[in-house]
Amino acid sequence: MTSHKNFTYIFLLFIFSFYSAVLPAQDSSQSSGSVEAAFIVDSAHGAVHEQKSNYLEPKAIIIPAAFLVYGGLKPVVNAIPQLDDKIMNNVRANHATFHTNADDYLTWVPSAAVYTLDAFNVKTQYTFKQHLVLDVGSVFITGALGFGMRKITENIEAFKGEDTQFPSGHTANAFRGAEILHQELKYSHPVLSYSGYIVATGVGVLRIYNKQHFLSEVIAGAGLGILSTKLTYWIFDKIKK
């Protein structure tokens, strides 16, 4: 019973932090009217094109950026490694033998879901070919930024933790895909657009339970994935215009 309570504690901690902060911030511009709902429906491809984007507006990036900063502050804010150690020690004490490869596959589910939408001709912001470009582009940006961050932090003592690396690549990739799914569906199917975040959150929790990452590395990975996708969309829109 204790182990289940511990799992619930970690899952709810992460998911509450994310859903109470990130989602309202990302879409506040939609509710405030800063971006008018102007779309062109492409009947041939089932696409809904937003004419004006706000991907890199401060209100859209402040929370995922804060997630990245949170992880980066680990060497100077003692409370961050203390919480990391507390959660990891708890996991090791109650789930010493736990291991699963599910996170290796779940990390790709959100981005794969976009192609499922294409297969069923669900209206999205862009077309199948454009999704390929956005997907590959966001993978490259996420990977490049993640690699750079790991090289920068690998010699910093606070990040040399028990074979873990900063940030969590699996979590970054999962939230990268979740952000694509959200961007593609947030106007046509707003409730469904959040589903990828649930899967991505599960990936983050599993990375902790597999003893592969500390909480701060997972949170930073979530921020990296979201920001990388927003940057990809911003670049894509600039090139497309």
N, C-alpha and C positions, 0 to 999 in steps of 0.2 A: 504493500500500500504506500509506503514511504517513497519508493522509487517513482510511482505514478504521480505522486504529489510534486516531487521534484521536477519531473518532466513538464507537468502542467505549469509550474512556477516559471520555468525558463521560457516556455512557449508563450505564455501570456505576457511576460515581461517584454519580450521582443515584439510580439504582434501588437500589443497595446501602444508601445512607443511609436511604432511605425504608423499604424492607422489613425492614431490621435493627432499626429503631427504632419506626416508627409502628405497624405491625401487631401486634406483641406487646403494646404498651402499650394499644392500643384494646381488645383482647379479653382482657386479663389477668383482668378481673373474671369473664369467662365460665369460665375454667379454675380460678380460685380459689374459685368458688362464691359470690361476693358477690351475684350475681343468680341466683336459682333459675330453672331452665328451666320456667316455667309459661306455657302457651300455650292459646289457644282457637282451634280450627280452624274457620274459616268455610267450610263446604262449598259454599255458594252462590257465593262469590267466590274460593275457593282461597287465603284469607288466613290467615296465622299471626300472631296478635296476642300480643305480649309484654305480660304483665300488670305488670311492673315494669321501668322503664327506668333507665339509668345514663348518659345521654348527656353530662352535664356534670360527672360525677365527676372529681376531679383526675387520676386514673390514665388516664381516657379522653381528656383534652384536653391533657395536659402536653406531648406530643411535637408535635402540630400547633401548639400555642401557642409552643413553642420555635422552630419553623420561622418563625413570624411575627416573633418577637423577633430571630432571627438576621438576617433582612432589615432590621429596624429599627435594628439596631446598626451598620449600615454606616458612618454618620458618625463613630463613636467607636472602632471596632475596625479597625485598618488592614489586618489580614489578610483581611478580607472583600472590600473593593474590590480588593485585590491579586490575590486568587484570581479575582474577576470579570474583571479586565483580562487576566489570564494566559489564561483560557479563551477569552474573546472574541477576543483577538489571535491565538490558535491557530486559531480557527474562521475568522477573516478571512484568515489566511495560507494555509490549506489548502482553504477552501471559499468563496472570494471571490464566485463566481457562483452559489452555491447559493441556490435559492428555491423554495418550494412553498406552495401554499394548503391543503395537506392538514390543517394544524392548525386551519384555520377550520371544518372539518367534523368532525374527530376530537374536538374539544372537546365536541361534543354527543352523541357515541356512548354514553358511560356512562349518561347519563340516559335516552337513547332506548331503551337496552337494557331498562330497567324496563318500558316499555310493550310491548316485545316479549314479556317474561315474562307480562304481563297477557293478551296476545293468545293465548298458548299455555296459559293457565290454570295457570301454574306457581305453586305456593304461595309467597306472600310475606307480609311482616308486615302490610301494609295492602292495601286494595282499589284498583282503578283510579281511582276518583274521589278517594280519599284521596291517591293518588300525584300526581294533578294539583295538589292543594292544596300538598303538600309540595314539589313541583318548582317551582311558581310562587313559593311562599314563600321557598324557598332561593335562587332567582334574585334575588329582591328584596333579601334580606338580604345576599347576597354582593355584589351591585351597589352597594348603599347603603354598605356598609362599605368596599368597594374605592374608590368615588368619594371618600369622606371621607379615606381614607388618601392618595390621590393629591393632594387639595387641601392636606392638611397638609404633605406632603413636596415639593411642587412648587417651593418656594422655598428648600429646603435644598440647599446646594451639592453634597453627596455624592450626591444623587439626580438631579442634572441631568446625566444621562449619555447623550450621543449619541442623542438622540431616543427613549430608552427611558423607561418609566414604572414606578413602584413602586406596587403589586405587579403581577405578570403576570395580566391579566384572563382570558386564554385558559386559563392553567393553573389559576387559581382555579375557573373554571367547570367544567373537566374533573374536578378533584378533588371539586368539589361533587356532580357526578353520580355519580362513583365511590363517594362516601360513601353516597349514597342506595342505590345498588345493593348495597353491602356491608350496610347496615342491613336491607335487605329480604330478603337471602338468607343472612345469617350463621348462622341457626339451621337453616334447611331445606336449604341447599346451601352450606355454609361454604367449600369450595374455590372454587366458581364466584363467590362473593361478592367475591373479590379481583381478579377479572379486569378490573374497571373501573380499578383502580389502574395496571395495566400500560399501558392506553391513555392514561390521564392522564399517566403518566410520559413516554410518547412525545410527547405534546403539549408538555410542558415542554422536552424536548430539542429539538424542532423550533422552539420559540420562540427558543432560543439559536442554532440553526443558521440561522434566518432573520434573525439579527442584530437581533431585536426586543427581547430582554431579556437581562439579565445573570443569572448563576446565582442570586444572592441574591434577585432579583425573582421568579424562578421558584419557588424554595423557599418564599418568603413567600406566593406565590399558592397553593401547595399547602396550606399551613397555613390560609390564609383560607378556602379552599373547604371543607375538612373541618370547621373550626370553625363555619362558617355553617350547614352542614347539620345538625350536632349541635344547634345552637341552634334551628333550625327544628323539628326533631323534639321537642325539649324543650317549646317553645311549643305545638306541635300537641297533644302529650299533655296538657298542662295545660288547654288549651281543651276538648279532647275529654272530659276527665273532668268 
